[in-house]
Amino acid sequence: MTILLRAALFTCALIAASAAAQEYPSKSVSIVVGFAAGGAIDTTARILGQKLAENLGKPVVIDGRPGDSGNIGARFVAKAPNDGHTLLMGLMGALTTHSMNATLMQGQTGYDLDRDFAAISIVGSLPLVLVVNSYLPANTVPELITLAKSRPGQLAFGSSGNGSIEHVAAEMFGRQANIKILHVPYRGAAPAMVDLMGGQIQAIMTTTTTAINNLKGGRLKPLMVATPERLITLPDVKTGRESGLPGFEVASTYGMLAPAGTPPAIVARLNREFTNIVATPDVKARFAQLGIEPAAMSPEESARRIRAELDKWNKVIRDANIKME
């Protein structure tokens, strides 16, 4: 192939990509959520989707595909047409979860974080909260640890699935507290919370969004936030340091991704949209109610964040010798 022919083909590709971007969106946009409805990622996706529909002038559908620690939804998006009409909410808010999966389920996820996705933007982050059933005879973390030591392997921690952020955080908690816990995986945070309120499990490390949404009614009580400082949304809940677990900090980073090969012009357009959306007063207010701190990064910065999360959780998982069940 001659240099002139290659140049001509490259120019044609650029023209085609530019035309596609100018016509975007040509139909409804789907935001795939790989976790159960009612959880933190689903709630965040719905807030963003409503605004995105207003801005794009096209319907935005929240497509729930829960299961396999978010991998079902991620695999679906990885194989979807790369035209910007199918996005993934959760690879970064499960960026944490999927980064963990890359280590815990190496070669089994059905996708590659670096190869199969184009980062659009990080949209926010939120920490985890240790929540227990209100009937449990423990009102502080030290009391919970004492109780767990008196019942080795009987304290059941729920999670949204094997390899999820709740799973790894619970294992980290058990390791740092020097207790043996029982991990019980669910198909999402919402069903885990139902069983927690019903007493089938005793505790969960869950996001502030899920915790706040379920604390009303008195059937649950928060014991600790995994943050350096107390949260405005949960001002009476102690930090890990205050609870005798210094350095226990876990947060979930939320973001939006598209299939690899999505035209850069479409990625840039969506990045601008989400950057503007998270800066609007009403979205900031709704995020604050859920304990989410808004964030916005360029596609390049977001891609670097993915790599940083991969490296971080790879080290945590290996150092703690956390295994899939």
C-alpha positions in Angstrom: 0.0 0.0 0.0 1.5 3.4 -1.0 1.9 6.3 1.4 -0.6 8.3 -0.6 -3.2 5.5 -0.5 -2.7 5.1 3.3 -3.1 8.8 3.7 -6.2 8.9 1.7 -7.8 6.0 3.7 -6.8 7.8 7.0 -8.5 11.0 5.7 -11.6 9.1 4.8 -11.8 7.5 8.2 -11.5 10.9 9.9 -14.2 12.3 7.7 -16.5 9.3 8.5 -15.8 9.7 12.2 -16.5 13.4 12.1 -19.8 12.8 10.2 -20.8 10.2 12.8 -20.0 12.6 15.6 -22.0 15.4 14.0 -25.1 13.1 13.7 -24.7 11.9 17.3 -27.0 10.9 18.9 -29.1 9.4 16.2 -31.2 7.3 18.5 -31.8 6.6 22.2 -28.7 6.1 24.5 -28.5 3.2 26.8 -26.6 3.4 30.1 -25.8 -0.2 31.2 -25.7 -0.8 35.0 -24.1 -4.1 36.0 -25.6 -4.1 39.4 -29.1 -4.5 40.9 -31.7 -1.7 40.8 -31.9 0.4 43.9 -28.1 0.3 44.6 -25.7 3.2 44.6 -24.6 2.8 41.0 -28.1 2.4 39.7 -29.2 5.5 41.6 -26.3 7.6 40.3 -26.9 6.4 36.7 -30.5 7.5 36.9 -29.6 11.0 38.1 -27.1 11.4 35.3 -29.3 9.7 32.6 -32.2 12.1 33.3 -29.9 15.1 32.7 -28.2 13.5 29.7 -31.5 13.0 28.0 -32.4 16.6 28.5 -29.0 17.7 27.0 -28.9 15.4 24.1 -32.6 15.7 23.2 -32.9 11.9 23.0 -34.2 9.3 25.4 -31.7 7.8 27.8 -32.5 4.3 29.0 -31.0 2.7 32.2 -30.4 -0.9 31.2 -29.9 -3.0 34.3 -27.8 -6.2 33.7 -26.9 -7.3 37.2 -24.8 -10.4 38.1 -21.3 -11.8 38.2 -19.9 -8.8 40.2 -20.9 -6.4 37.4 -19.2 -8.5 34.7 -22.4 -9.3 32.8 -23.0 -5.6 32.1 -19.4 -4.9 31.3 -19.2 -7.8 28.8 -22.3 -6.6 27.1 -20.9 -3.1 26.6 -17.5 -4.3 25.6 -19.2 -6.1 22.6 -21.7 -3.4 21.8 -21.4 -1.2 18.7 -18.9 1.6 19.3 -21.1 4.4 18.2 -21.7 6.1 21.6 -25.2 4.8 22.0 -24.3 2.1 24.6 -22.4 3.3 27.7 -21.3 1.6 30.9 -22.0 3.1 34.3 -20.1 1.2 36.9 -16.8 0.2 35.5 -15.4 3.0 37.6 -17.9 2.8 40.2 -17.2 -0.4 40.0 -14.0 0.9 38.6 -13.1 -0.2 42.1 -15.0 -3.5 41.6 -13.9 -4.2 38.1 -10.3 -3.3 39.0 -10.6 -5.9 41.7 -12.1 -8.4 39.3 -9.1 -8.0 37.0 -6.9 -9.5 39.7 -9.4 -11.8 41.5 -10.8 -13.2 38.2 -7.8 -12.9 35.9 -8.7 -14.3 32.5 -12.3 -15.0 33.5 -14.1 -11.7 33.2 -14.6 -11.8 29.4 -13.2 -8.4 28.8 -10.0 -6.4 29.3 -10.1 -3.1 31.1 -7.4 -1.5 29.0 -8.3 -2.9 25.6 -12.1 -3.1 25.5 -13.3 0.3 26.9 -12.8 4.0 26.1 -12.9 6.2 29.2 -15.3 9.1 29.0 -15.2 10.7 32.5 -15.1 10.1 36.2 -18.3 11.6 37.6 -17.9 11.2 41.4 -16.8 9.1 44.3 -18.2 7.9 47.6 -16.9 6.1 50.6 -18.1 2.9 52.3 -20.0 2.6 55.5 -20.1 -0.3 57.9 -23.7 -1.0 58.6 -25.2 -3.7 60.9 -28.6 -5.1 61.8 -30.1 -3.0 64.6 -30.7 -6.1 66.7 -27.1 -7.1 66.8 -25.7 -6.5 70.3 -22.9 -4.2 69.1 -23.1 -0.4 68.9 -19.5 0.4 68.1 -16.7 -1.2 66.0 -14.8 -2.5 69.1 -18.0 -4.1 70.4 -18.5 -5.7 67.0 -15.0 -7.1 67.0 -15.4 -8.5 70.5 -18.7 -10.1 69.4 -17.0 -11.6 66.2 -14.2 -13.0 68.3 -16.7 -14.8 70.5 -18.3 -16.3 67.4 -15.5 -17.1 65.0 -16.6 -17.4 61.4 -20.3 -16.7 62.3 -20.4 -13.0 61.7 -22.0 -12.8 58.2 -21.0 -9.9 55.9 -23.1 -9.5 52.8 -21.8 -8.0 49.5 -23.1 -7.2 46.0 -21.1 -10.2 44.8 -17.8 -12.1 44.8 -15.0 -9.7 44.0 -17.1 -6.6 44.7 -15.9 -3.6 46.6 -18.0 -4.7 49.6 -16.4 -8.2 49.5 -12.9 -6.9 49.5 -13.7 -4.2 52.1 -15.2 -6.8 54.4 -12.1 -9.0 54.0 -9.9 -6.0 54.7 -12.0 -5.3 57.8 -11.7 -8.9 59.1 -7.9 -8.9 58.4 -7.3 -5.5 60.2 -9.6 -6.4 63.1 -8.0 -9.9 63.4 -11.4 -11.6 63.2 -12.8 -14.4 61.0 -15.9 -13.4 59.0 -18.3 -15.3 56.8 -18.8 -13.7 53.3 -22.3 -14.0 51.8 -22.4 -12.7 48.1 -25.6 -11.4 46.6 -26.7 -10.3 43.1 -26.3 -6.6 44.0 -26.4 -4.4 47.1 -30.2 -4.1 47.2 -31.0 -7.8 48.0 -28.1 -7.8 50.5 -29.7 -4.9 52.3 -33.0 -6.7 52.4 -31.5 -9.7 54.1 -29.5 -7.4 56.4 -32.7 -5.8 57.6 -34.3 -9.2 57.9 -31.4 -10.5 60.1 -30.3 -13.2 57.6 -26.8 -11.5 57.6 -25.4 -9.3 60.3 -23.3 -6.7 58.5 -22.2 -5.1 55.2 -19.6 -2.6 54.1 -21.7 -0.6 51.6 -21.7 2.8 49.9 -23.0 5.8 51.6 -25.8 6.0 49.0 -27.1 2.5 49.8 -26.6 3.1 53.5 -28.5 6.4 53.6 -31.3 5.0 51.5 -31.8 2.2 54.0 -31.2 3.7 57.4 -34.7 5.0 57.9 -36.9 2.8 59.9 -34.5 1.9 62.6 -33.7 -1.6 61.4 -30.1 -0.8 60.6 -27.3 1.2 62.4 -24.1 2.6 60.9 -21.0 1.9 63.0 -18.1 3.4 60.9 -17.3 5.4 57.7 -14.2 4.4 55.7 -13.0 8.0 55.4 -10.2 10.1 57.0 -12.8 12.5 58.3 -16.5 12.2 59.4 -19.1 12.8 56.7 -21.5 15.7 56.6 -24.2 13.3 55.6 -23.5 11.0 58.6 -21.9 13.3 61.2 -22.4 11.0 64.2 -20.7 8.0 62.6 -17.1 7.5 63.6 -14.2 7.0 61.1 -11.9 4.0 61.0 -9.3 5.9 63.0 -11.8 6.8 65.7 -12.9 3.2 65.8 -9.5 1.7 66.4 -8.7 0.9 62.7 -6.4 3.6 61.5 -5.9 3.8 57.8 -9.1 1.9 57.0 -10.3 3.9 54.0 -12.3 2.6 51.1 -14.2 4.6 48.4 -15.9 3.7 45.2 -15.1 5.8 42.1 -17.9 6.3 39.6 -17.6 7.0 36.0 -18.8 6.5 32.4 -17.2 4.4 29.7 -17.9 3.4 26.1 -16.8 0.5 24.0 -13.3 0.8 22.7 -13.1 2.4 19.3 -15.8 4.9 19.9 -15.0 8.0 17.8 -12.9 10.5 19.8 -15.3 13.3 18.8 -18.2 11.4 20.4 -16.2 10.6 23.5 -15.3 14.3 23.8 -18.9 15.3 23.4 -20.0 13.0 26.1 -17.2 14.1 28.4 -18.4 17.7 28.0 -22.0 16.7 28.8 -21.1 14.8 31.9 -18.7 17.5 33.1 -21.5 20.0 32.8 -24.1 17.7 34.4 -22.1 17.1 37.6 -21.5 20.8 37.9 -25.2 21.8 37.9 -26.6 22.8 41.3 -29.4 20.3 41.4 -27.2 17.3 40.6 -24.6 18.5 43.1 -27.4 18.8 45.7 -28.7 15.3 44.9 -25.2 13.9 45.0 -24.6 15.5 48.4 -27.8 13.8 49.8 -26.4 10.5 48.7 -22.9 11.2 50.0 -21.3 11.4 46.5 -18.6 14.0 45.9 -18.9 15.2 42.2 -15.8 14.9 40.0 -14.9 15.5 36.4 -11.9 14.4 34.5 -10.9 14.4 30.8 -10.9 11.1 29.0 -7.1 10.9 29.3 -7.2 11.6 33.0 -9.9 9.1 33.5 -7.9 6.4 31.7 -5.0 7.1 34.0 -7.3 6.8 37.0 -8.4 3.4 35.8 -4.7 2.2 35.6 -4.1 3.7 39.1 -7.1 1.8 40.5 -5.9 -1.4 38.9 -2.5 -1.0 40.5 -3.9 0.0 43.9 -6.4 -2.9 44.2 -4.0 -5.4 42.8 -1.6 -4.7 45.7 -4.4 -4.7 48.3 -5.8 -8.0 47.1 -2.4 -9.7 46.9 -1.1 -8.3 50.3 -4.3 -9.4 52.0 -4.3 -12.7 50.1 -8.0 -12.2 49.3 -9.4 -15.1 47.2 -12.6 -15.6 45.2 -15.0 -18.0 47.0 
